[in-house]
Amino acid sequence: MRALFLLLTIVSFVTAQAQKELTSGGKLKPEQAIMDIRHYSINLNVDIQQQSINGYTVIDFILSQSAPVLLFDLLNDMKVDKVWVNGKEAPFTHENGLITIKPANPVAAGKTAVKVQYGGHPHVATRPPWEDGFTWTKDSTGHPWVAVTAEAAGGQIFFPCKNHPSDEPNEGADMNITVPKGLVVAAPGLLQKVTHQKTTDTYYWSTHYTTNNYSLVFNIGDYAVVTRTYTTVNGNKVPMQFYVLKEHEAKAAHHLEIFEQIAKVREKYFGEYPWVKEKIGIAETPHLGMEHQTMNAYGNKFKYEIIGGVENDWLMNHEFGHEWFGNKVTVRDWADYWIQEGICSYGDALYTREMGGEQAYINRFKQSSYGIANQKPVVQGKDLDEVTAYIGDIYSKGAFFMHTLRYVIGDSIFFPTLKQLATDSRYTYDNLITTDDVEQLFSKATSTNLKPLFDFYLRTTQKLEVHIVAQRQNKYKITIDNFDMPLPVDIVTEKGTQKITLSKKPVIVSSDILPQVDPDMYYLKKIIIE
């Protein structure tokens, strides 16, 4: 199953990058830089037969200064009918995916509400979840099945928004979705109520947590809702809900048992589940899967692997890990995407360690190292859009870097600091972070400047060049040629394994055999032997 993981995260994801046409993030527009988004209220009718949507969205935000122009993102697949600013209809244009609103008078600084009425045929995903949009299909029993994916493109696919990772609605969002009678809507947060009309049903979902806008999506299907109660590491009771197709309902209870084991391991390393006031949710989808806060998309078709004698669903495990890294710990710039995908993937490896043991964890990284492309740095700069930042190495090399960091600083510092990253208010919820924030946290914890290590792994494509030169009398001179920071390294001789500090300064090792450097592969390296 790890081979499948590598195939999906390294080959498919890199290939998909070239196919994506829609993106989010990049350089923040000045008109949007003065906006602080507080809340979205998305109210839509979904016409499955026509594959269309219509309704309105209300955006509540705070302006830091007076604004003559308001700017929101919405793809031109949607046709905007009317716009209101603080209850008054306002003139607008909708071109090139931007709604430009120019009220008669500048909008004063402070709280503002914009309502946009619109409709149309939303962008269709041709290769979900790697290519975003709506998926209109049917389950095997002929019932309509609709999914929405938006990680790369963001909410602009179907609702007007500030489509940038640096700003999230701090007061959450409401999603009121009307569908043909008998179908069920799965969405983030808590279901407040369902109202029944003659031919339709409306599902009222609400979240009060800060959330990224690509999590504000919904799934529609012939769902049954299978529930169990999960008790968190801190003793809180949280509903664990599976919106599963009725044709698969018999599989759901066992699936939630597996899910509970995954949740316990994630909490051990990263702290309590972040959204205890709402739910732990998954919805079965026609695509493979995607992280959506409190309602992860699941399409792995109940395929399990065995780790340490226990069943695991790698897809559900990985996407659930994003509840911490991606949803709770969130980057403000896609340039730092590795924090979300790489540390989440490292959590997958920690699950292997927890259930299968240390050697299984080591073997996982030995295998995954061969899939690291090293064609571009993991962190390519600043102010990047999602498509530019999204390369396979944000998963594989990002996770491997955490593996290296653990070895360099030791478990007694690494694990508490990793948990601090996932629990400290300075790095979570409303406080979005960067690579420098992570580096400074670990540097402070170790009382060591770790920036050279972060820069080497994340901002270059180099590997450590370990140089071994044979000397007389069974002695070997060993140096690291291209990295100027002392690093602990396991070196194996006929006497066994020693941990020796290597740097550009030569170290002499006595051995009757050629020393083996870093046999368990804690480093990405190139061995040069003379």
RODO-2510 file (C-alpha; in nm, 4 decimals, decimal comma):
residues 530
     n   res          X          Y          Z
     1     m     0,0000     0,0000     0,0000
     2     r     0,2918     0,2383     0,0564
     3     a     0,3879     0,1825    -0,3051
     4     l     0,0409     0,3059    -0,4006
     5     f     0,0894     0,6039    -0,1710
     6     l     0,4119     0,6924    -0,3497
     7     l     0,2493     0,6519    -0,6882
     8     l    -0,0327     0,8858    -0,5932
     9     t     0,1667     1,1486    -0,4070
    10     i     0,4690     1,1664    -0,6313
    11     v     0,3764     1,0647    -0,9846
    12     s     0,0074     1,1509    -1,0111
    13     f     0,0331     1,4745    -0,8166
    14     v     0,3243     1,6032    -1,0211
    15     t     0,1505     1,5093    -1,3453
    16     a    -0,1687     1,6751    -1,2268
    17     q     0,0136     2,0014    -1,1647
    18     a     0,0597     2,0543    -1,5363
    19     q    -0,3100     1,9859    -1,6003
    20     k    -0,4523     2,2335    -1,3505
    21     e    -0,5850     2,5537    -1,5008
    22     l    -0,7346     2,7064    -1,1892
    23     t    -0,5421     2,8321    -0,8915
    24     s    -0,5581     3,0516    -0,5821
    25     g    -0,3187     3,2623    -0,3814
    26     g    -0,0219     3,4413    -0,5334
    27     k     0,0433     3,8101    -0,4840
    28     l    -0,2382     3,9560    -0,2739
    29     k    -0,4344     4,2251    -0,4562
    30     p    -0,4241     4,5661    -0,2800
    31     e    -0,8031     4,5915    -0,2868
    32     q    -0,8246     4,2621    -0,0964
    33     a    -0,5316     4,3255     0,1370
    34     i    -0,7452     4,5721     0,3350
    35     m    -1,0229     4,3128     0,3860
    36     d    -1,0467     4,0840     0,6881
    37     i    -1,3035     3,8166     0,6006
    38     r    -1,5185     3,7235     0,8988
    39     h    -1,8009     3,5033     0,7688
    40     y    -1,9537     3,3504     0,4557
    41     s    -2,3202     3,2590     0,4192
    42     i    -2,3675     3,0442     0,1080
    43     n    -2,7286     2,9811     0,0029
    44     l    -2,7725     2,7701    -0,3107
    45     n    -3,0262     2,5642    -0,4997
    46     v    -2,8661     2,2696    -0,6794
    47     d    -3,0388     2,1564    -1,0004
    48     i    -2,8845     1,8174    -1,0622
    49     q    -3,0670     1,7547    -1,3872
    50     q    -2,9384     2,0817    -1,5360
    51     q    -2,6036     2,0566    -1,3511
    52     s    -2,6470     2,4128    -1,2343
    53     i    -2,6645     2,6165    -0,9151
    54     n    -2,8309     2,9449    -0,8254
    55     g    -2,8713     3,1546    -0,5138
    56     y    -2,6665     3,4058    -0,3205
    57     t    -2,3687     3,4456    -0,0890
    58     v    -2,3267     3,7046     0,1858
    59     i    -1,9703     3,8024     0,2725
    60     d    -1,9116     3,9715     0,6079
    61     f    -1,5752     4,1423     0,6464
    62     i    -1,3930     4,4293     0,8106
    63     l    -1,2208     4,7002     0,6098
    64     s    -0,9062     4,8441     0,7627
    65     q    -0,9558     5,1647     0,5624
    66     s    -1,2084     5,3310     0,3365
    67     a    -1,2436     5,1550     0,0000
    68     p    -1,3717     5,3015    -0,3285
    69     v    -1,3624     4,9553    -0,4855
    70     l    -1,4441     4,6092    -0,3508
    71     l    -1,3000     4,3055    -0,5242
    72     f    -1,4064     3,9398    -0,4992
    73     d    -1,3156     3,6245    -0,6872
    74     l    -1,5799     3,4226    -0,8747
    75     l    -1,5231     3,2252    -1,1934
    76     n    -1,7087     3,3437    -1,5009
    77     d    -1,8924     3,0098    -1,5170
    78     m    -2,1257     3,1918    -1,2787
    79     k    -2,3405     3,4834    -1,3931
    80     v    -2,3808     3,7586    -1,1336
    81     d    -2,7270     3,9161    -1,1320
    82     k    -2,7151     4,1682    -0,8490
    83     v    -2,4831     4,2967    -0,5768
    84     w    -2,5693     4,4761    -0,2533
    85     v    -2,3249     4,6578    -0,0234
    86     n    -2,4573     4,7030     0,3301
    87     g    -2,8109     4,6498     0,2005
    88     k    -2,7895     4,8914    -0,0932
    89     e    -2,7714     4,7710    -0,4521
    90     a    -2,4387     4,8626    -0,6101
    91     p    -2,2995     4,8687    -0,9646
    92     f    -2,0502     4,5998    -1,0556
    93     t    -1,8637     4,4265    -1,3343
    94     h    -1,7757     4,0580    -1,3527
    95     e    -1,4815     3,9894    -1,5815
    96     n    -1,1821     3,7549    -1,5780
    97     g    -1,3024     3,5834    -1,2632
    98     l    -1,3287     3,9084    -1,0634
    99     i    -1,6342     4,0898    -0,9324
   100     t    -1,5454     4,4596    -0,9175
   101     i    -1,7911     4,6639    -0,7101
   102     k    -1,7885     5,0444    -0,7260
   103     p    -2,0496     5,1965    -0,4945
   104     a    -2,1551     5,5570    -0,5414
   105     n    -1,9487     5,6512    -0,2368
   106     p    -1,6404     5,4832    -0,0878
   107     v    -1,7215     5,2149     0,1670
   108     a    -1,6202     5,3299     0,5140
   109     a    -1,3684     5,1408     0,7229
   110     g    -1,5200     4,8889     0,9604
   111     k    -1,7783     4,6129     0,9314
   112     t    -1,9198     4,5576     0,5846
   113     a    -2,1575     4,3061     0,4284
   114     v    -2,1750     4,2272     0,0574
   115     k    -2,4505     4,0112    -0,0892
   116     v    -2,4039     3,8613    -0,4354
   117     q    -2,6887     3,6966    -0,6264
   118     y    -2,5726     3,4635    -0,9005
   119     g    -2,6127     3,1317    -1,0799
   120     g    -2,4873     2,9153    -1,3614
   121     h    -2,3150     2,5928    -1,4529
   122     p    -2,0107     2,5557    -1,2241
   123     h    -1,6780     2,4352    -1,3549
   124     v    -1,6736     2,0571    -1,4004
   125     a    -1,3785     1,8626    -1,2593
   126     t    -1,2204     1,6421    -1,5248
   127     r    -0,9803     1,4672    -1,2874
   128     p    -1,0897     1,5138    -0,9275
   129     p    -0,9509     1,5627    -0,6708
   130     w    -0,6394     1,6886    -0,8531
   131     e    -0,8391     1,9010    -1,0943
   132     d    -1,1044     2,1033    -0,9158
   133     g    -1,4724     2,1556    -0,9793
   134     f    -1,8060     1,9787    -0,9584
   135     t    -1,8448     1,6071    -1,0230
   136     w    -2,1936     1,5107    -1,1426
   137     t    -2,2394     1,1348    -1,1459
   138     k    -2,4565     0,8508    -1,0090
   139     d    -2,3939     0,5694    -0,7645
   140     s    -2,4370     0,2070    -0,8702
   141     t    -2,8045     0,2141    -0,7769
   142     g    -2,8736     0,5080    -1,0063
   143     h    -2,9057     0,7815    -0,7461
   144     p    -2,7440     1,1215    -0,8179
   145     w    -2,4044     1,1712    -0,6573
   146     v    -2,2434     1,5148    -0,6552
   147     a    -1,9032     1,6151    -0,5179
   148     v    -1,7123     1,9430    -0,5068
   149     t    -1,3329     1,9765    -0,4837
   150     a    -1,1562     2,3115    -0,4587
   151     e    -0,8145     2,2875    -0,2907
   152     a    -0,6199     2,4417    -0,5780
   153     a    -0,8805     2,6770    -0,7171
   154     g    -1,0453     2,7732    -0,3896
   155     g    -1,4016     2,8804    -0,3282
   156     q    -1,4156     3,0943    -0,6440
   157     i    -1,5491     2,7849    -0,8234
   158     f    -1,8975     2,8399    -0,6863
   159     f    -1,9118     3,1300    -0,4393
   160     p    -1,7689     3,4852    -0,4360
   161     c    -1,4786     3,5106    -0,1959
   162     k    -1,1382     3,6485    -0,1163
   163     n    -0,9530     3,3617    -0,2778
   164     h    -0,6261     3,3751    -0,0891
   165     p    -0,4839     3,1475     0,1841
   166     s    -0,3788     3,4428     0,4002
   167     d    -0,7352     3,5213     0,5074
   168     e    -0,9957     3,2844     0,6477
   169     p    -1,3445     3,3584     0,7821
   170     n    -1,2692     3,3851     1,1528
   171     e    -1,6347     3,3488     1,2499
   172     g    -1,6953     3,0502     1,0262
   173     a    -1,9576     2,9967     0,7595
   174     d    -2,3134     2,8854     0,6911
   175     m    -2,3991     2,6605     0,3976
   176     n    -2,7682     2,6274     0,3159
   177     i    -2,8006     2,3866     0,0247
   178     t    -3,1280     2,2883    -0,1426
   179     v    -3,1378     1,9586    -0,3328
   180     p    -3,3966     1,7287    -0,4942
   181     k    -3,6150     1,5615    -0,2359
   182     g    -3,4702     1,2471    -0,0796
   183     l    -3,1038     1,3308    -0,1343
   184     v    -2,8736     1,4210     0,1553
   185     v    -2,6164     1,7043     0,1797
   186     a    -2,2909     1,6530     0,3713
   187     a    -2,0948     1,9668     0,4615
   188     p    -1,8620     2,1206     0,7234
   189     g    -1,9667     2,2003     1,0773
   190     l    -2,2918     2,0929     1,2396
   191     l    -2,6242     2,0249     1,0716
   192     q    -2,8661     2,2776     1,2205
   193     k    -3,1872     2,1607     1,0566
   194     v    -3,3460     2,0203     0,7414
   195     t    -3,6557     2,1771     0,5897
   196     h    -3,8789     1,9844     0,3520
   197     q    -4,0517     2,1401     0,0558
   198     k    -4,2767     1,9693    -0,1984
   199     t    -3,9960     1,8591    -0,4319
   200     t    -3,6805     1,9674    -0,2474
   201     d    -3,5061     1,9497     0,0868
   202     t    -3,2793     2,2196     0,2306
   203     y    -2,9872     2,1313     0,4572
   204     y    -2,8626     2,4045     0,6905
   205     w    -2,4986     2,3534     0,7898
   206     s    -2,2973     2,5888     1,0097
   207     t    -1,9407     2,6058     1,1406
   208     h    -1,8230     2,8622     1,3940
   209     y    -1,4555     2,7816     1,3539
   210     t    -1,2014     2,9565     1,1351
   211     t    -1,1785     2,7578     0,8135
   212     n    -1,0013     2,7696     0,4783
   213     n    -1,2338     2,8449     0,1902
   214     y    -1,1530     2,5238     0,0001
   215     s    -1,3103     2,3330     0,2893
   216     l    -1,6388     2,5144     0,2259
   217     v    -1,7693     2,2519    -0,0133
   218     f    -2,0543     2,0017    -0,0020
   219     n    -2,1347     1,6518    -0,1224
   220     i    -2,4774     1,5248    -0,2256
   221     g    -2,5826     1,1636    -0,2350
   222     d    -2,8156     0,8856    -0,1332
   223     y    -2,6458     0,8853     0,2055
   224     a    -2,7095     0,7054     0,5280
   225     v    -2,5526     0,8645     0,8355
   226     v    -2,3724     0,6152     1,0582
   227     t    -2,2564     0,7589     1,3909
   228     r    -2,0521     0,6622     1,6927
   229     t    -1,9263     0,8752     1,9798
   230     y    -1,5554     0,9449     2,0054
   231     t    -1,3932     1,0397     2,3361
   232     t    -1,0928     1,2643     2,2771
   233     v    -0,7625     1,2470     2,4591
   234     n    -0,8910     1,5298     2,6810
   235     g    -1,2162     1,3501     2,7573
   236     n    -1,4472     1,5460     2,5271
   237     k    -1,7281     1,3606     2,3508
   238     v    -1,7419     1,4238     1,9752
   239     p    -1,9830     1,2695     1,7233
   240     m    -1,8010     1,0651     1,4604
   241     q    -2,0196     1,0576     1,1500
   242     f    -1,9889     0,8724     0,8210
   243     y    -2,2077     0,9968     0,5361
   244     v    -2,1939     0,6696     0,3476
   245     l    -2,3868     0,5630     0,0386
   246     k    -2,6790     0,3487     0,1465
   247     e    -2,5473     0,0667    -0,0713
   248     h    -2,2360     0,0551     0,1523
   249     e    -2,4046     0,1206     0,4858
   250     a    -2,3197    -0,2272     0,6194
   251     k    -1,9485    -0,1442     0,5947
   252     a    -1,9667     0,1829     0,7858
   253     a    -1,9578     0,0645     1,1484
   254     h    -1,6341    -0,1298     1,0990
   255     h    -1,4881     0,1610     0,9043
   256     l    -1,5540     0,3928     1,1983
   257     e    -1,3788     0,1466     1,4307
   258     i    -1,0685     0,1800     1,2131
   259     f    -1,1170     0,5568     1,2071
   260     e    -1,1228     0,5690     1,5871
   261     q    -0,7853     0,3943     1,6090
   262     i    -0,6417     0,6452     1,3611
   263     a    -0,7791     0,9347     1,5651
   264     k    -0,6189     0,8075     1,8858
   265     v    -0,2744     0,7882     1,7254
   266     r    -0,3047     1,1341     1,5698
   267     e    -0,4043     1,2786     1,9084
   268     k    -0,1051     1,1155     2,0760
   269     y     0,1389     1,3050     1,8559
   270     f    -0,0535     1,6234     1,7720
   271     g    -0,2889     1,6840     2,0624
   272     e    -0,6655     1,6808     2,0908
   273     y    -0,8833     1,6739     1,7813
   274     p    -0,9146     2,0418     1,6831
   275     w    -1,2898     2,0703     1,6234
   276     v    -1,4406     1,9157     1,9376
   277     k    -1,7436     2,1491     1,9346
   278     e    -1,8553     2,0132     1,5986
   279     k    -1,7832     1,6660     1,4621
   280     i    -1,5406     1,4184     1,3120
   281     g    -1,6909     1,3608     0,9699
   282     i    -1,6302     1,1813     0,6426
   283     a    -1,8456     1,1653     0,3311
   284     e    -1,8172     0,8969     0,0663
   285     t    -1,7258     1,0543    -0,2679
   286     p    -1,6815     0,9427    -0,6300
   287     h    -1,3244     1,0783    -0,6265
   288     l    -1,0349     0,9468    -0,4162
   289     g    -1,0477     1,1955    -0,1318
   290     m    -0,9684     1,5426     0,0009
   291     e    -0,9287     1,7203     0,3332
   292     h    -1,2359     1,9259     0,4186
   293     q    -1,2546     2,0505     0,7744
   294     t    -1,4880     1,8262     0,9832
   295     m    -1,6139     1,6504     0,6669
   296     n    -1,3289     1,4832     0,4823
   297     a    -1,4009     1,3376     0,1412
   298     y    -1,3448     0,9612     0,1276
   299     g    -1,3349     0,7514    -0,1899
   300     n    -1,0846     0,4735    -0,1193
   301     k    -1,3556     0,2064    -0,1470
   302     f    -1,2839     0,0416     0,1883
   303     k    -0,9401    -0,0839     0,0859
   304     y    -0,7402    -0,1678     0,3959
   305     e    -0,3785    -0,2543     0,4663
   306     i    -0,2451    -0,4279     0,7759
   307     i     0,0073    -0,2467     0,9964
   308     g     0,1123    -0,4229     1,3125
   309     g    -0,1799    -0,6616     1,2832
   310     v    -0,4322    -0,3751     1,2671
   311     e    -0,6340    -0,2600     0,9648
   312     n    -0,5597     0,0862     0,8313
   313     d    -0,7053     0,2957     0,5508
   314     w    -0,4152     0,5089     0,4299
   315     l    -0,6375     0,7559     0,2475
   316     m    -0,8670     0,8225     0,5419
   317     n    -0,5641     0,8382     0,7722
   318     h    -0,3858     1,0949     0,5590
   319     e    -0,6842     1,3211     0,4973
   320     f    -0,7796     1,3095     0,8650
   321     g    -0,4268     1,4224     0,9517
   322     h    -0,5048     1,7470     0,7721
   323     e    -0,7444     1,8361     1,0513
   324     w    -0,4244     1,9336     1,2338
   325     f    -0,1882     2,0262     0,9494
   326     g    -0,3799     2,2132     0,6846
   327     n    -0,6898     2,3068     0,8811
   328     k    -0,5730     2,3904     1,2345
   329     v    -0,2122     2,4722     1,1372
   330     t    -0,2445     2,6653     0,8124
   331     v     0,0010     2,8525     0,5915
   332     r    -0,0637     3,2079     0,4801
   333     d     0,1316     3,1606     0,1570
   334     w     0,1153     2,8540    -0,0703
   335     a     0,4954     2,8793    -0,0882
   336     d     0,4997     2,7031     0,2505
   337     y     0,2648     2,4256     0,1372
   338     w     0,5035     2,1573     0,2692
   339     i     0,3947     2,2414     0,6256
   340     q     0,0457     2,1189     0,5464
   341     e     0,1275     1,8259     0,3181
   342     g     0,4738     1,7268     0,4395
   343     i     0,4042     1,7291     0,8126
   344     c     0,0680     1,5618     0,7533
   345     s     0,2499     1,2915     0,5553
   346     y     0,5020     1,2622     0,8358
   347     g     0,2053     1,1902     1,0603
   348     d     0,1232     0,8977     0,8300
   349     a     0,4711     0,7622     0,9023
   350     l     0,4212     0,8121     1,2756
   351     y     0,1109     0,5943     1,2494
   352     t     0,3312     0,3272     1,0911
   353     r     0,5768     0,3706     1,3789
   354     e     0,3040     0,3497     1,6411
   355     m     0,1397     0,0385     1,5011
   356     g     0,4284    -0,1384     1,3244
   357     g     0,7315    -0,0330     1,5268
   358     e     1,0461     0,1722     1,4722
   359     q     1,1910    -0,0499     1,2014
   360     a     0,8723    -0,0279     0,9954
   361     y     0,8963     0,3519     1,0253
   362     i     1,2603     0,3468     0,9123
   363     n     1,1811     0,1180     0,6217
   364     r     0,9014     0,3496     0,5117
   365     f     1,1429     0,6407     0,4759
   366     k     1,4059     0,4281     0,3060
   367     q     1,1476     0,3425     0,0435
   368     s     0,9984     0,6896     0,0111
   369     s     1,3396     0,8525    -0,0380
   370     y     1,3653     0,7028    -0,3859
   371     g     1,0581     0,8956    -0,4948
   372     i     1,1946     1,2402    -0,4064
   373     a     1,2419     1,4240    -0,7352
   374     n     1,4591     1,7160    -0,6170
   375     q     1,3850     1,9032    -0,9382
   376     k     1,2633     2,2138    -0,7571
   377     p     1,3052     2,3376    -0,4003
   378     v     1,0205     2,2532    -0,1666
   379     v     0,9953     2,6246    -0,0799
   380     q     1,0317     2,8068    -0,4103
   381     g     1,0007     3,1649    -0,2918
   382     k     0,7162     3,3813    -0,1649
   383     d     0,3700     3,4894    -0,2797
   384     l     0,3172     3,1737    -0,4840
   385     d    -0,0089     3,0524    -0,6277
   386     e    -0,1202     2,6983    -0,5464
   387     v    -0,0376     2,5423    -0,8832
   388     t     0,3203     2,6713    -0,8732
   389     a     0,3767     2,5531    -0,5166
   390     y     0,2127     2,2128    -0,5646
   391     i     0,4875     1,9610    -0,6445
   392     g     0,5250     1,6022    -0,5279
   393     d     0,8188     1,6859    -0,3027
   394     i     0,6011     1,8917    -0,0661
   395     y     0,4720     1,5498     0,0442
   396     s     0,7711     1,3190     0,0190
   397     k     1,0638     1,5512     0,0861
   398     g     0,8647     1,7545     0,3371
   399     a     0,7972     1,4377     0,5379
   400     f     1,1566     1,3196     0,4973
   401     f     1,2822     1,6512     0,6297
   402     m     1,0833     1,5969     0,9491
   403     h     1,2388     1,2480     0,9689
   404     t     1,5845     1,4083     0,9439
   405     l     1,4984     1,6791     1,1947
   406     r     1,3850     1,4193     1,4469
   407     y     1,7177     1,2388     1,4191
   408     v     1,9253     1,5582     1,4414
   409     i     1,7617     1,7024     1,7544
   410     g     1,6486     1,3807     1,9270
   411     d     1,3116     1,2506     2,0386
   412     s     1,3094     1,4257     2,3763
   413     i     1,2963     1,7656     2,2019
   414     f     1,1440     1,6776     1,8669
   415     f     0,8148     1,5226     1,9748
   416     p     0,7175     1,7851     2,2364
   417     t     0,8046     2,0618     1,9898
   418     l     0,6049     1,8991     1,7114
   419     k     0,3057     1,8800     1,9454
   420     q     0,3615     2,2433     2,0435
   421     l     0,3424     2,3399     1,6756
   422     a     0,0043     2,1669     1,6570
   423     t    -0,1373     2,3033     1,9829
   424     d     0,0153     2,6435     2,0633
   425     s    -0,2222     2,9299     1,9814
   426     r     0,0624     3,1183     1,8132
   427     y     0,0607     2,8650     1,5296
   428     t    -0,3024     2,7531     1,5112
   429     y    -0,6559     2,8544     1,4147
   430     d    -0,6543     3,2294     1,3362
   431     n    -0,2736     3,2551     1,3393
   432     l    -0,1448     3,1467     1,0000
   433     i     0,2215     3,0541     0,9696
   434     t     0,5309     3,0321     0,7479
   435     t     0,8362     2,8089     0,7191
   436     d     1,0338     3,0625     0,9219
   437     d     0,7869     3,0247     1,2090
   438     v     0,8446     2,6485     1,2154
   439     e     1,2218     2,6897     1,1974
   440     q     1,2299     2,9450     1,4777
   441     l     1,0144     2,7228     1,6988
   442     f     1,2485     2,4255     1,6620
   443     s     1,5599     2,6434     1,6864
   444     k     1,4393     2,7892     2,0147
   445     a     1,3536     2,4438     2,1497
   446     t     1,7067     2,3185     2,0754
   447     s     1,8934     2,6425     2,1566
   448     t     2,0562     2,5880     1,8169
   449     n     2,0320     2,7774     1,4893
   450     l     1,8589     2,5232     1,2665
   451     k     1,8038     2,7655     0,9801
   452     p     2,0912     2,6186     0,7728
   453     l     1,9285     2,2741     0,7913
   454     f     1,5828     2,4105     0,7015
   455     d     1,7276     2,6110     0,4128
   456     f     1,9353     2,3206     0,2799
   457     y     1,6454     2,0747     0,2737
   458     l     1,3618     2,3066     0,1836
   459     r     1,5139     2,5870    -0,0226
   460     t     1,7687     2,3921    -0,2294
   461     t     1,7710     2,0670    -0,4249
   462     q     2,1050     1,9539    -0,2851
   463     k     2,1824     1,6329    -0,1034
   464     l     2,4509     1,6028     0,1618
   465     e     2,7820     1,5072     0,0019
   466     v     2,9581     1,2726     0,2420
   467     h     3,3208     1,2288     0,1388
   468     i     3,5128     0,9181     0,2541
   469     v     3,8866     0,9075     0,1831
   470     a     4,0868     0,5949     0,2687
   471     q     4,4054     0,6617     0,4698
   472     r     4,6897     0,4360     0,5786
   473     q     4,6565     0,1815     0,8577
   474     n     4,2839     0,1185     0,8116
   475     k     4,1841     0,4745     0,8740
   476     y     3,9266     0,6814     0,6871
   477     k     3,8843     1,0575     0,6665
   478     i     3,5168     1,1544     0,6520
   479     t     3,3738     1,5013     0,5806
   480     i     3,0527     1,6632     0,4646
   481     d     3,1678     1,8750     0,1735
   482     n     2,8666     2,0943     0,0990
   483     f     2,7020     2,1739     0,4323
   484     d     2,8603     2,3842     0,7034
   485     m     2,6834     2,2661     1,0188
   486     p     2,7820     1,9779     1,2481
   487     l     2,5451     1,6810     1,2107
   488     p     2,5213     1,3567     1,4080
   489     v     2,5600     1,0569     1,1775
   490     d     2,5508     0,6815     1,2406
   491     i     2,8670     0,5158     1,1115
   492     v     2,9035     0,1372     1,1043
   493     t     3,2438    -0,0329     1,1309
   494     e     3,3395    -0,3878     1,2259
   495     k     3,3064    -0,2716     1,5865
   496     g     2,9382    -0,1821     1,5444
   497     t     2,7478     0,1439     1,5104
   498     q     2,8773     0,4727     1,6450
   499     k     2,7081     0,8146     1,6346
   500     i     2,9752     1,0586     1,5163
   501     t     2,9454     1,4302     1,4488
   502     l     3,0392     1,5117     1,0893
   503     s     3,1031     1,8502     0,9319
   504     k     3,3432     2,0100     0,6851
   505     k     3,6149     1,9491     0,9424
   506     p     3,7606     1,5989     0,8770
   507     v     3,6909     1,3170     1,1215
   508     i     3,9220     1,0141     1,1260
   509     v     3,7530     0,6781     1,1728
   510     s     3,9480     0,3577     1,2354
   511     s     3,7953     0,0513     1,0701
   512     d     3,8996    -0,2792     0,9157
   513     i     3,6137    -0,2405     0,6675
   514     l     3,4828     0,0467     0,4610
   515     p     3,2668     0,2498     0,7020
   516     q     2,8980     0,2517     0,6237
   517     v     2,7528     0,5990     0,6687
   518     d     2,3913     0,6538     0,7778
   519     p     2,2686     0,2974     0,7066
   520     d     1,9150     0,3692     0,8266
   521     m     1,8909     0,6657     0,5905
   522     y     1,8074     0,9576     0,8146
   523     y     1,9615     1,1905     0,5563
   524     l     1,9245     1,2510     0,1852
   525     k     2,2853     1,2103     0,0800
   526     k     2,5428     1,1265    -0,1819
   527     i     2,8419     0,9155    -0,0774
   528     i     3,1749     0,9944    -0,2438
   529     i     3,4470     0,7347    -0,1853
   530     e     3,8168     0,7719    -0,2652
***
